[in-house]
């Protein structure tokens, strides 16, 4: 599995332990939630259930690119403030001085940014466009060759590829190229489906105009966020906040539950028609209880006992502790309800086949 990676210089946000509701997609992506509704669980869901983890990887890489740009500009602004600017124009220097502190923060869609953040991001992009980007190598076809150092979408995991962990402008350029060649160009290794106009605009901006500022990906990033929020996130919440089992396990429980119920009914009729005693027929409790419990688990996508002790399944037979407070309470309530339904149906079946008079054929 490709590992979900941490954006450069982005601090680990503190989860909101007082949240009395289900989290939003933005809160999950910005690492403000706990298992089983955390980013790691969402990554596994996108990989195993939605089969569209490339969209999430694109989002994470663009967020990392934003963090890289903020780190680069923050270093340059610091050099301006101490009187040793490493920049090439008075206009660029003025933009840096007026920009204000670029505090590390989680990248998010444009609609969630405050006016101050939007203004700072716009000034940062303007500065990066104002600066002189590194030369753009052209192949014979006129298209830039991919940088071999960024051929894998998870290679950039340190603060920088430049010496002493400072960010060089070449790092930003290489990051933008990596995103373009990995996700956006036709036939790319992990091509994602976007409207043609969005892909063309990003490709033109990077290849022809040499842009590598964060704004170049804004439209694509917002489109991918809205697609995940609409198509994937509701199913993720249903699976993780209203249940604690994954589809492969549910199918297995359905099959075993049906077999147990078949065995219970078959044994019940055999014991009745052999006129066995009620004490002997009490053994029917075992197959009926197993069958009803497993079928109820399948119906509600929930193992009530595991939910009550605080565990949720994220891969087959691998469980993690439920740490999100609201989800833990929600699953506990549903677990009690499922146990009540299981006990009621199980009791009805057992009483029916144990107390019915026997008749030897």
N, C-alpha and C positions, 0 to 999 in steps of 0.2 A: 504494500500500500504506500502510495506517496504520502509523506507525512504532512499534516497541516502545519504551516510554518508561521512564525511570529514576525509581524512587520518590524522593519528596522526602526530602532529607537522608540517604538511605541511602548509606553509603560503598561504594566499589567493592571487593568482597572479593577477596582474593588467591587465584587458582586453586591447587588442590592438585596440584603437579607430581609428587609422589611417589605419587599414587594408582595402585595396581596392580590396578584393577578398572574396570568401567563405572560411570559416575556415576549417582546417583539423580535422580529428578525434582526433589526439593527442592534439590539442588546445582545443577541447571540453572537453576531459577527464581531462585535466590539469586546467580546469576552467579559461580559458583565453578568453572566449566568453561571449556574453550577449544574453538574450532572443531575438528571439525565437529559437536560435541555441545554447543554453547553456546546461550544463550537466543535469539539471532538466528536460528540454524538451526532451532530448535524452533518459533519463531514462523512462519517460512516453511513448515515442515512442516504446522503446524496450519492455515495459510491455504490452501495449495495441495493438500495430500493429504487431510487430515481434513475440510476445509471446516467447521471449527468453531473458528475463531480468536476468536470472540466469548467463548468460555469462558476462553481465555487472557487476553484483554483485561480481562475481569471480574476475574480473579485479580490482574492487574497494577494495576488501579485500586483494588482493595481494599487491596493492599499499599501503594500510594501514600497512601491514606486513613490507614492505620495510621501511616505515617511522618509525615504531616501532624499527626496528633494527638500523637505523641510530641514533635515539634518544638514544638508549642504548649505542652504541659505542661512541657517542659524549660525553656522561656523563663519561664513563670510560677514554676516552682520556683526558678529563679535569682533572680527578683525577690523571692521570699520570703526567700531566704538573705541577700540584701543589705539586707533590712529595708524594702522598698517593695512589699509585696504588692499585686497588682492583682486581688484576688479579693474575694468578697463574704460569706464566713463563716469563723468560726474553725474549724469542722469541715473545710472545704475546705483551709484553711491547714495543719491537722494532717495531712491526707492527703498533701499535697505534701511536707511535711517528712519524713514517714515513708517516702516512696516510694523514696528512694535515687536514684542517678544513672540516668537513662534513656539509656544509651549507644545510639547509632544502630546498628541491626542489620537484617538482612534479615528481612522478614516471612515466616512459614511457617505450616503447618497446626498446630493445637493439639497434635497428637500428637508433634511434634518440639520443642516448647518445653520448656525446663528448668523446674523448680519455681520458681526465682527469676524467670524471665521470665513465667511464668503469673501469679505473685503481683503483679509489677509491672504487667502488662497489666490485671489485675483492678482494682488500685487506680487506675490511670489511667482506666479506664472508669467506676469509681465516682465519681471526681472530676468527670469530664465530665457525668455524670448529676446530681451534686450542684449543679454550677454552674447559672446561669440562662441557658438557651439563648436565642438571638434569637427574636423573635416569629415565629410560623408563619403566613404569609399563607394565606388560604383563598380558593379560587375559589367561584363560585356553586354548583358541584357538591359543595363540601366538600373537594375534593382540591387540594393545593398545585400551583400552576403551576410548570413547570420554570423554573429560572434560565437566562436566555438566555446568560449568560457560561459556562455549563458544558454547552452542548448537544452538544459533541463530546467523545468519551471521551479525547482526547489533548490537550485544551487546557491542562491544568495541568502545566506542565513547569518552572516556576520554584519557588523556595522558598515563595512565597506570592503572593497577589494583593493583599495589604495593603501599605501604604507601608513603605519601608525594608526590605523582604524579611522582615518579622516576620509571624508567623501570627496572624490574628485569628480569633475564634470564628466569625464569619460564613463564613470560608474553610472551616472544618470542616463547617459546616452545608451549605454549597453543594456540597462534595465528596460528602457522603452523598446529597444530592438527585440529583446527577448520576448516581451509580451506580444509584440506584433508577429514575430515569426512562429511563436508557439501556438497562439490562439486565433489570430485574425485572418492571416492570409489564406486564400483558397488552397486546400491541400495541406494545410499546416498539420503538424504532428497531433495536436489536440484541438482542432478547429471547432469553434463554437458557432452556432447559427445566430446571426444578427441580421437586421435589415441591411440590404445592400448599401444603402446610402450612408449608414453609420460606418460600416467597414471601409468603404471607399474614402470617406472623409478622414478617418484615422490614418489609413495607409498613405494618402496624399500628404497629410500634414507631417508625417514622420519621414517618408522617403524623399519627397520633393522639396518640402520647406525646412527640413532638418529640425523639426520641433521635438522636444522631449519633456516639455513642461507638463504638470499633472492635468491641466485643463484639456489636453488632447484626448484623454480617455474619459472625460466626464460623462458624455452622452452614452457611451457604451457601458460604463459602470452603472449608471442609473437604470439603463434598460435591463441589464442582467439582474440588478437588485430587485426590480419590480417583477421580473419573470420568476425569480426564486420565491419572492413573497407571495405571488399569486398561485404558482403551480406546485411548489414543493413544501413550503413552510406549514400550511394547514395540515398536510398529511404527517409531517414530522411531529407537530404538537399532538395530533390524535394518537400517534404511536407511542410517544414518550411521556406525555402528560396525562393521557387518559388510559394508558396501558403500560405494560412493562415486558411485553414479549415481542419477538420479531417474526415475520412471516414464515420462515422455514420451521421454526419451533411450533408455530400455530398449526401448520399442516401436519406435523408429526403428532401433535396432541389430538387433532381431529381423527386421524387414523386409529391411534391407540384407543381413544375414547369410544369410537364406534365398535371396535373389536371387543372392548370390555363390556359394552352394553349388549352386544350380540351374545357374548358368553354368559352374561347375567340372565338374559331372557331364556336362552337355551337351557341353562341349568335350572332355572325356576320351573319351567314346564316339565322337565325331566323329574324333578323332585316331587312336584305335585302329582304327576301321573303315576309315580311309584309309591305314592302315599307315605312319603317320609315325614317324620315328626317335625314340629315347628322348630324344635331346638336345632335339628340338622339344617333346616332351611334358613336359619339365622346367618349361615355362611354367605348367603346371597348379598349381605351388606357389603362385602368386600368388592365384588365386581361392579355392583351398582354405584358404590361411592366413587370408585376410581373413574368409571365411565362418566358419571354426571359431573364430577370435578373437572375432568379434562375437556368435556364438551362446553362447560360453562367458561373455562379459560379461553377456549377457542372463540366462543361467541363474543366475549367482552375484551379479548386480547389482553387478558390480565391473569396472572397467577396470584390469587389473593394472599396466600401464605407468604410468598416472597415479597409482595408489596407491603404487608404488615410489618415484616422485619426490616424493610427498607432497602430492597435491591431491585434493580432494573437490568434487563438483558440488553447488551449492545452488539454482541456477536453470538452465534450459537453456543449455548451453554457457558457463556462468560458473562458474569454479572458484575455491575458496579453499584456502589452505594448511592442511594438517592439523597442528594445534598441540597437541592433547591427546596426551601421550606414550603412554598405554596404547593408545589407538585407533590411533595411528600404527604401533605394533608389531603390533597385531592385524591391521590391513589389509595390512601388509607380508607377514606369514606367509600370509594368504589369497591375496595376489597371486602369491606364488611357487607356491602349489598350483595356482592357475588357469592360470598359464603352463605348468606341467608337464603338466597335462591337455591344454591346447591343443597343445603341442608333440607329445605322444604321438598324439593323434587326427590331427593334420595330417600327421605323418610316415607313419602307417599308410595314410592315403588317398593320399598322393603316391606312396609306394612301390608300392602296389597298381596304380595306373593308369599309372605310368611303366614298371614292370618287366614288366607283363603283355604277352605277345607280341601284336603287331598282326596283323590279318587284313583284307585289302582285300576289300570286298564288291563 
